[in-house]
Amino acid sequence: MTGARITESITAGVTGSQSVACITGPTSVLRPKLTTLVVYDIDSSQFFNHTVTATIVGMMMIPRSVPLRQTRWFPRRRLCRLLLTGCLSLSAMPALSQSQLPPSREEIKSARCAAIFTMLAQSFADDAQRAPVFRRFIGVFNDLYLQELRERTGSARPEDSEQRRAELLQEFRTTYTSREAAMKEEVVLCGAWADGYLAQADNVTYVPVIPKLIPPAVRAEYEALAITGWGRWLK
C-alpha cells in the first residue's frame, strides 16, 4: 500500500528494525459492515509525515457493533497495544483476502430463509394463496444470499445458492428432532423478515433489516405455519 494517509493512527512502536503503526478505519472497503484494524510496517523516519509508504503486516476485521470509538472498557488504544504486543508474529501473517472474510449475518440468514421457504412451499404446495408467496421468497432470499456472497468473495453463481440450499435442507432433516423449538423460531424469523419485503409491495427499494422484535400477529401466523409445515415436510 503506497501513499497511505495516516489520519487515524493511534500508536506506534519499534520492534527490532521494524516500525509499526496501528490504524483503524470506520469501515472496510471490502465489507462496509466491518471496521478494519490494520498493523502497517512503515519507515519510522516518515511516521510523522502526512503520507508514508506502508506495508500491511496484519489485519483484523471487527463488526461495527463493537464500539471502538466510544467504549471505555475496551478503547481503541488498548486494542492497538494488544496487537502491537504480538507484532513480530503478526508480521508473518498475510492480510486477509476477500474470500477469507467471515460471512455476514445477512448471508447466513438469507441462505437459511431460502431453505425455510422451500420447506414451506413444498408443505403448502396445494395452498393457492400461500404457495406463490412462499415460492417468491425462495427467489428473494436466494438472490440476497448470492449478493452477499459476491460482495464477500468477489464471485457467486446460481449453483452456489442451490448447493447451499440443498445442504441446509439436509441439515434440517437431520437435526430437526433435537432442535424443534429453534426450527420453529427460525420459520418465525424468516417470515417476519419476508414481511419487511411485503410491506414494500411491488416496489422493493431496500433490503429490510433482520427483525429483532416480531409483532405478535406475525409470530402467531408463522408459528402455526411452522408446526404444520415441519410436520408435513418431514413425513
N, C-alpha and C positions, 0 to 999 in steps of 0.2 A: 504494500500500500504506500504510494508515494504522495507527498504533499498533503498528508493528513493534518487538518487543522485541529489543534488540541484546544478545544473550547470548554471541555468539562473534565479536565484532568483532576484527579482527586489527590493522588500522592505519587511519589516516585521513589525509587531506591536503586542501589547498585549491588549486584551480586557477582563477585569476581570482576570480570571485564564487561559484564552485561548490564546495561542500563535498561530499566523498565518503567513504564508508566501504565497506570490502570485508568481506563477511560470508559465512561458509560455513555450511552445514548438513550434518549427517551423511547426510541423504537428501533427495531431491526429492519433493515431494508429488505430482508428475506421474509420476515414474519412480523407484520405490524402489530401483532398482539403480544409480542415478546419484547423485553428490554435486553439489549446486548451489553454484556460486561466483558471487556476485552483487555488482555495484557499485551502491550506492544514492546518490542525491543527497539530502542531508539538510540541515537547518538546523544550521549549525555551533554555534550558541548552545545547541542542545539535545543536542549529541552525547553529553555525559556524563550525560544523564538516562537513566532506565531505559526510557522509551518515547519514541519520536520519530515524526514524520511523515516518511516516506521514499518516494522515487520510484525505481523501478528504471530505471537507465540502461544497464546492460549485464549479461549473464548468460552463464555458461559451464557446460555440463553435462559432468561428468567421471566416468568409470567408477569405481565404488567400489574397483576393483582398484588404482587409483593411491593409494598410501599417504600421503594428505595429512596425516594426524595424526602418523605415526611416522617418516616418511622423513627422513633427514638431508641427503640430497643435493638435495632439492627441497622444503624446508619450506613450509608454508602462507604464512608471512610473505613469503617470496621470491616466491611465485606471486602474492600480492596486490599486491606492489610492481610486478611486471611489468604487471599490469592497470592500476594507478594511473598508471603512466608514460604509458599511452595513454588516459588518462581523457577527454581532450577528444574524441577520435574515438569512444570508447565511448559518450559521452553522446548521440551521434546514432544509436546502434544500438538498435532496439527489442528488448524482451525476447522470448525465444523463445516461440512458441506450441507447443501440444502437437503439431500437425501438422509442425512443423519439427524435432522431436527425432529423432535418428537411431534406426533400428530396433535392437532388442535382438538379441543373438546368437540367442536363442530364436525370435524372429520370423523371422529369416533362415533358420535351420536347419530350423524346423518346416515352412516352405514347401517347402524343398528335399527334406525327407524325405517329405512328402506326394507329391511328384513321383516320388521314388525308388520308393516303394511302389506307385505307379501303374504304373511300368515293370515291377516285379516281378509285380504282379497280372496284367498283360497277358501277360508272358512265361511265367508258370506257370499260365495260366488252366485248364489241364486237370489240374492237381495238386489233387486233392480235399482233401488235408491242408493244403497251404501257402496256396493261393489265398484261402480265407476269412480267414486271419490277415493276409495282405497287404492285403486289402480293408479289414479293420478298421482298420489303421494309416493308410490313406489318410484315413479319417474322423478318427482321433485327432489326426493332425498338422494336418489342415485346421482342426479346432476350436481347437487350440493357436495356430495362426497367427492366426486371427480374434480370439482372446482377446488376444494380444499387440498386434495391430494396433489393436484397440479401445482398449486401455489407452494406446497412444501417441497416437492421433489423435482419440479420442472417439467413433468410429463405425466399424463394419465390417459388411459384408453377405456372405452366402454367395457372391455373384457375385465378390467381391473375391478369395476364395481360389481359385475356379475359374479366374479370369483369370490369377492369378499362377501357378497350376499349369500352365496351358497354355503360358505364356511360358517356364517352366523346362523343360518337355518339349521345346519347340522348341530351347531353348538346348542341351540335352543332345544332340540330334541333330546340331546344327551344330558343336559343339565336341568331341565325343567323341574323334575321331581324334587331336586334339592334346593331349587330357587323359585318356588312357586310364587311367593309373595313379591319377590323382586321382579319377576317376569310380568306380573300383573301391573306393578308400578311402572314398568318400562312402557307398557302399552298406554298407560295414562299420560306419561310424559310425552310420548310421540304424538298422541292425539292432541294434547294441549299445544304442542309446537306446531302441528298442522293447522290448528285453529288460527294461529298467527298469520298463516298464508290465506286462509279462507276469509279473514277479516279484510283483506285487500281485494277481495272479489277477483275479477279477471285481470286487474291492473297491478300485478305484483312488481313493486319497485324496490323492495329491500328484503333481506333475509331476516326474519324475526329472530329475536334472541331466544335462546333455550329457556323456557319458563322456569322460574323458581317457585312462584306462587300459582297454584292451579285453582281456578274457580270451582266451587262445589258442584255446579251443574255439569261442567266438563268432566270432572273427576267421576261423578256418578255414571255418566254416559259411557266413558271408556272403561271403567271398572266392570260394568255389565258386559261390554263387548269383549273384554279380556277373558272373563270367566267362560263365556260361551265359545269364544273364538279358540282359545287354547284347548278346550275340551274337544271340539270338533277336529282341530288340526292334528292333534296328537294321536287320534284313533288310527 
